[in-house]
């Protein structure tokens, strides 16, 4: 799995850490795999699936705890989660 694409955030989620939702001290750029940035997911917000307008970052705290290195963000699960919780 190659982490070449940069994660994006929409206007509503802009500035949030993608792991803990903190707005404090963005530190590390979010990298996502090409598979998660393909087709209809390309350029979408990695948190809610909206239209991405800015780069996504992990906060300093999550970076220090190495939460940013655990794995790639599963964009498909994140964007489908709100839809499946309704049913």
N, C-alpha and C positions, 0 to 999 in steps of 0.2 A: 504494500500500500504506500503510495507516494503522497506526501503532504506538500503539495505545490500551490494549491489555491489559498487565498487569504479569505478568512471568514468575514462576513459583512453583517452590519446591524441596520435596522430600519430607524426612522425618525423617532418612533416611540421608545425603542430600546437603546438608542444611541447613548454611549457612555457607560453602559452596564458591563460588569464582568460576566462572562457567559457561564461561569460555574456558580458563583455565589450571589449574583445580582447587585453587588456593591458598586457604588459610583466613585469609589475612592482609589486613587493612585493606579491608573492603568499602566501596565508594565510590559507585558509580552504579547506580541501580535498572534492572533489565533490563526493557525494553519489547519485546513481541512483537506481531506483526500479528494482527488479528482472525481471519484465516484459520487461523492456527496455534493459536488459542484457541477453536476452534469444535467443537461436538459432543463426541466421545469424548475429545478433547484438552483440553477446558476444565478448568482448575484442576489439570492434571497437572504433574509435575516436568519442567522443561525439560532435565534431564540424563539421567534414567533412565526417565521415564514413570510413576513412582509417584504416589500421591496427594499433591498439593501442600499443605503446611502453613504455609510461610513465603514471604516475598518473596525473589526472586533478585536478586543484586547482582554487578556486575563489580568486581574488586579495583582498588585505586588504580593499580597498575602497568599493568594492561590499559587503564584509562581514560587514563592519561598517554600511552600509546603509541597511543591512538585506535583500539584494537581493538574497542571498544564501538560505534563509529560505522560500521564497515565494512558491516554489513548486519544484518537481523533473524536471529535464531536459527531455523534450520529444524527445528522441533520434530518434524515427521513423520519426518525422516531420523534424528534423534537417538534417538527411541524405537523405531524399527524396526531400527536398526543391530545391537543384540544378537541379534535374532531371525534376521537374514539371515546373520550370521557362523557360526551353528550348522550351516547347510546348506552 
